[in-house]
């Protein structure tokens, strides 16, 4: 998804984060979990990458194909776009199941990423001591 929609490479993200840290600017990174072509291995890799980057704050959300977006139109063609008249939308939970990723798996990976990031010993030590 990074390469397709945001046109950013990992090296650009890492360089940007390095510039922020060098200038003592706090960094908050946003990641989506569960794009249609993502697998559980990709989700684990995202978690490892977030830990490697070590931003000050982290925001994760499930992929939500909102109406009128390119993403929604792609999901609609595949017959897996959510029906917004019947479903409650929450960006922080799995909104839709994809062929390779069930919505509950997306929620589980988001929770796992938050636990791994916010409860790691180095962060807790820095926060409380």
C-alpha positions in Angstrom: 0.0 0.0 0.0 2.8 2.4 0.7 4.3 2.1 -2.7 0.9 2.1 -4.5 -0.9 5.0 -2.8 1.6 7.0 -0.9 4.6 6.7 -3.2 6.9 6.4 -0.2 9.8 3.9 0.2 11.0 2.5 3.4 14.2 4.4 3.1 12.3 7.7 2.7 10.3 6.9 5.8 13.5 6.0 7.7 15.3 9.2 6.5 12.3 11.4 7.4 12.1 9.9 10.9 15.8 10.4 11.3 15.5 14.1 10.4 12.6 14.4 13.0 14.6 12.8 15.7 17.7 14.8 15.0 15.7 18.0 15.4 13.9 16.7 18.5 10.5 16.6 16.9 8.2 13.9 18.1 7.1 11.5 15.4 3.7 9.8 15.2 3.4 7.1 12.5 0.2 5.8 11.0 -0.1 2.3 9.6 -3.0 0.3 8.0 -3.4 -3.4 8.7 -5.1 -5.8 6.4 -5.0 -4.4 2.9 -6.5 -6.9 0.4 -3.2 -8.4 -0.7 -1.7 -8.5 2.8 -1.1 -11.8 4.6 -0.4 -12.6 8.2 3.3 -12.7 7.4 3.0 -9.1 6.1 1.3 -8.0 9.3 4.1 -9.5 11.4 6.6 -7.7 9.2 4.7 -4.4 9.7 5.0 -4.9 13.5 8.7 -5.6 13.3 9.2 -2.6 11.1 7.3 -0.3 13.5 9.5 -1.6 16.4 12.6 -0.9 14.3 11.5 2.6 13.4 10.7 3.3 17.1 8.5 6.4 16.6 7.2 8.4 19.6 3.6 7.4 19.0 1.8 4.9 16.8 -1.6 4.8 15.3 -2.9 1.7 13.6 -6.2 1.1 11.8 -7.8 -1.6 9.7 -8.2 -1.0 6.0 -11.5 0.5 5.3 -12.7 0.9 1.8 -14.8 4.1 2.0 -17.4 4.8 -0.7 -16.1 6.8 -3.7 -12.5 5.9 -3.0 -10.4 4.0 -5.5 -10.0 1.3 -2.8 -13.8 1.0 -2.4 -14.3 0.7 -6.1 -11.7 -2.1 -6.3 -13.4 -4.0 -3.4 -16.8 -3.4 -5.0 -15.6 -5.0 -8.3 -14.4 -8.0 -6.2 -17.7 -8.2 -4.4 -16.2 -7.6 -0.9 -17.0 -3.9 -0.3 -18.8 -3.2 2.9 -22.5 -2.1 2.9 -22.3 1.2 4.8 -26.1 1.3 5.2 -26.0 -1.9 7.3 -22.5 -1.8 9.0 -21.1 0.5 11.6 -17.8 2.0 10.5 -14.8 1.9 12.8 -11.4 2.6 11.4 -9.7 1.0 14.4 -11.3 -2.4 13.8 -11.4 -4.8 11.0 -14.2 -3.5 8.8 -14.2 -6.1 6.1 -12.8 -9.5 5.5 -10.5 -9.8 2.6 -9.7 -13.1 0.8 -6.4 -13.4 2.6 -7.3 -11.7 5.8 -10.4 -12.1 8.1 -11.6 -9.0 9.9 -11.0 -10.5 13.3 -7.4 -11.3 12.3 -7.0 -7.6 11.4 -8.3 -6.6 14.9 -6.0 -9.2 16.5 -2.9 -7.9 14.6 -3.7 -4.3 15.6 -4.0 -5.3 19.2 -0.7 -7.3 19.0 1.1 -4.3 17.4 -0.1 -1.9 20.1 1.0 -4.4 22.9 4.4 -5.0 21.3 5.0 -1.2 20.7 3.6 0.4 23.9 4.5 -2.3 26.4 8.0 -3.1 25.3 10.5 -2.7 28.2 12.6 0.0 26.6 9.5 2.2 26.1 8.2 1.6 29.6 11.6 2.3 31.1 11.9 5.6 29.2 8.3 6.6 30.2 8.5 5.9 33.9 12.2 6.3 34.8 
